[in-house]
Amino acid sequence: MNLDNLFQNFCIKNNLEINTYQLAIIDQLKSFYKLNFNQSIFNKLFFKRNIKQAFYLHGGVGVGKTMILNFFFDLVEDKKLRRHFNEFMLNFHDFAHERKEKNEENIINQFVKDLKSKTKLIYFDEFQVTNIVDAMILGKLFEQIFKENIKIILTSNTKISELYKDGLQRDQFKPFIKIMKEQSNEFELKIEDDYRKSGENQKQRYFYPLNQETNFKINKFFRTITKDKNYFSKTVNVKGREFKIENFYEGVARFNFDDLCNQNLGAEDYLEIIKKCKFITLDNIPQFNDVNSNQQQRFINLIDIIYDKNIPLAVTANQNIDQFTSSRLLEKPFKRTISRLYELTSMEKNNEARIL
């Protein structure tokens, strides 16, 4: 597989700048592919002890990490699986709950055996760990994944050694850091400009400030995209918890920020809600600070899932998109959220015409 030529053709076809930093990562992916997916008998024997089974790409927001690993993932012809990390861990917890097995190690082994029957490669985009329950079991889980020779590729805003930094009981997370360092080809991608904020990708579904004129514009916009669609409310049931979508027009949904982020909702709820949606309008996003950091964390999770599921978005807020503030604890992951808001509210990436 000639990744260099394929990547350059991919960039030309999609009108993307060919960047030398990105080409250097492509060279590293070439080696990773050769050793893990296209080995000769000689290579299998000679390099067996030196093969690392994970490719971990980290860097700032908007540098092209996701674009590069999406490109690579699409080319791999073996059985493969792309999952949002929260969704993956929910699958694990559901698997454990269904079996009600008390022995954690047995559950992990069973889960990974089942996983191996479905895939040889797992792709986690924008990997981050915020949940203490997940943090405590990840070491054993990933150790078993690597033992079963399942390959992993990941993007993250954080290098491995700083994952779950300042998290509760971080000592119990260190076995995961150790195994990831042992098993990962870790690289940083650096590019000065965030391509998602470029002049060719200006936001067009981001409405501010919150006033009568903005309200008129968003209402007019919403009427346009729901024209000739039937209105009805939609109830989502997540393990006995019910969430009612009041403004629902055949997949086009409108929410207030408080509906989704000022209630006790998590990734599992967002995944089920978003499954019903083809387009989302989110009103009244506030400024964030240390007082409403819980709401901000939910907002980060929500935007990650909307982005991962490729759902177009329109929003209203009281300030321009580059004027958001953040709680101190969430400053770093929130940069990713802001960058994704640029992309999600852009006509170029997601044209609402497809749902009209």
Order of alpha helices (4+ residues) and beta strands (2+ residues): alpha-alpha-alpha-beta-alpha-beta-alpha-alpha-beta-alpha-beta-alpha-beta-beta-alpha-beta-beta-beta-beta-alpha-alpha-beta-alpha-beta-alpha
